[in-house]
Amino acid sequence: AFVRHLEKCLKALQPYDFEIVIVDTGSADNTKKMAANYTDAIYDFAWCDDFAAAKNYAVQKAKNDMVFVVDSDEYIMQLDTKKLCEMVAAHPREVGRIQIINAFVRNGEMNRIHKWVKRIFDRRLFHYEGRIHEQIVPGSVFEMECVSGNQKLKHETYKTYCTNVEMEHSGYDGSPEAVKKKAERNIRLLKREYEETPDDTYIM
């Protein structure tokens, strides 16, 4: 199922002139072989129960400083590259938000929940923090190593702007077993994050 989602994600990126960087955190199937059809920039990262660390590693591997982070189970539905580039140029020191549409079936009916999330930023100014439900925070990604929950620092707030990008997220549209497995993983990481930073209201 993962390979299928990733291939759909990569196919949706093909009409756009994007540099594609993929980080594999330990697949044991033909994920990397399939991904090689879309990019040569494929890197291995030893999974350390830390989504921020994996994303920071991927961001560091890009050739461009302005990055657009996409998860493997997300697919572009709407994007005007000319308008997006104009927005990015007008907000060089801010973080761009995209609209994510979470699609899932419940009781035989398709449900869609819309949410704005931060995904576009200059890696010289921002990086990720948080073992799970990772967040973009100020500070160059090149100054970070494996950023875990117990390494969090207090940061200044920053401005964001909404882009014209719409993506569909299918991560919640799976079998009951797959959804349960994902929830159990998330709970385990959330508990670990909470133990390290019990005063973090976001994690609570």
N, C-alpha and C positions, 0 to 999 in steps of 0.2 A: 504494500500500500504506500509506503514511504517513497519508493522509486516512482510510482505513478504520480504522486502529488508533485514531486520535484520536477519531473519531466513536464508536467502541465505548467508549472511555474516558469520553467526556462523557455518553453515554447511561447508563452505569453510575453516574454521579454524580447523576443526576436525582432519584432518590427521597429524597435527603438535602438538608437546607437549608444548603448550602454556598455561599459566595461563590466564584465561579469566575473566576480570572484566567489569561489565556493570553498567552504571549509567543512571537511568531513570529520565528524567526532567519533568515528568508530564503526562505520557500516561494515557488514559482513556479507553483502550481496553484490550485485552489479551496479550499485549506485554510481561509483566513480567512472566506470566504463561508459554508462549512459551519459553522465554529465560531460564527459570529454567530447561529446558531439556538439556541445554548445560553447565550451571555453577550455583554454589550456591552463587557466589559473585555478588549479585545484590543489588544496593544501590539507594536510592531516593535522588534527589537533587532539591531543589526548584529553578525553572528557574528564573534568575535575568537578563535576556537580556545580557548575558555575556558568550560567548563560552569558553574563557580562564578559567574562574572560574570553569565551569563544568568539563573541561578536567583536570585542576589541582586537583580537588576533586577526579576524577577517578584515576589519577596517584598516589595520596596519599593512596588510598585503596589497591593498589597492594602489594603483598608479596615480590616481587622482585624489586631491584633497577633499573635494566635495563628494560626499557619499550618500547613497540612498540604500538603506538596509531593508532587505526583504526576507521574510521567512520562507522556508521551503514549501509550506502549504498555503501560500498566498498567490493570487493570480491577478495581474493587471486587467481591469475592466475598462477604465477610461484614463487616458493620459494624452495631453497635448504637449509635446516636448518643447515647442517654441514658447508657449506660455509658461511652462514650468521653468525654463531657463531664464526667462524674464523675471519671474518671481524670485528665483534664487539670487540673481544678480542684484535685485532690489533689496534683498535681506541677507547680505553676506555674513553677518555676525549673529544671525538668529537661527532657530531650528524650525524646519518645515514640518507641518502636520499633513498626513494623508488620511483619507477616509477609508476605514476598514469595514467591510460588511461581513459579519459573522453569519454564515449560513449553516443551518442544521435542521434535521427532521425530528419532530416530536409528535407522537400520536398520529403519525401518518401525514402530517402537514409540514410544509417547508416554512421555516421561520428565518427572518433576517433581521439582525440587530446592527445598527450603524454606530460607529464610534470613531472619533478623531484621535489619531496616535502620532507621536513624534518620531520621524524616521529620516529626515534629510538634514545633514549638518556638515560643517567643516571640521574634519578630524584634527586640525591644528588647534581647534578651540574647544572641542567637546569629546567626551568618551562615555562609555557605559559603566554603570555600577549596579550591583545587585545580583545575588546568586540566582534569583528567579524573579520574574516580572521586572526585569532589568530596566533601568531608567537612564536617559541621557542627562549628563551633568557637565558643567564647565570644566575645562582642563584638557590639554592636549592628550590624545590617545598615545602618543609616543613617550609620554612620561609615566605611563601605567604599565604594570606587569600583569600578574594574575589578580585582578581586583576582586576580592571576596567581600562578603557582608561585614566581616570584622575589620576591614580596612577602610570603611566608609568615612568620608570627611564631610564637613558642613560646607555647602556651596551657596554662592549667590544665586539669586533668581535670574532668569534670562527671558528674552522675548521670543515668541513663536509667531508663525503665520500659517494660514491654511492654504494649501496648494489645490490644484485641480485634479489630483490623482485619486482614483478610486480603485480599491483592490478587494477581492473576495477572499475570505479566510475560511477554509474548510476543516480546520483542526478539530472542531467539535462535531463534525458530521461523520461519525464512524460507528462501528458496532458497539454495543453496550460494553463488551469486554475491553475494547480499545479505549473507550472513553474513561472507563474505570481505572485502567492501567495508567493513563495520563494523569488522572486526578490523584492517584496514590503517589505518583512521582512528585507532583507539585506539592502535595501536602508534606511529603518528607523533606523537600527542599525548603519550604516555607517554615517548618518547625526548626530546621537547622539555622536558617537566617534569623528567626526570632530569638533563638538561644544566644546568638552572637550579638544581636542588636535589639534587645527587648524594649527599648524606648522608641523604636522606629514605628510611628503610627501608620505609615503606608503598609508595612508588612502585617500589622495587626488588622 
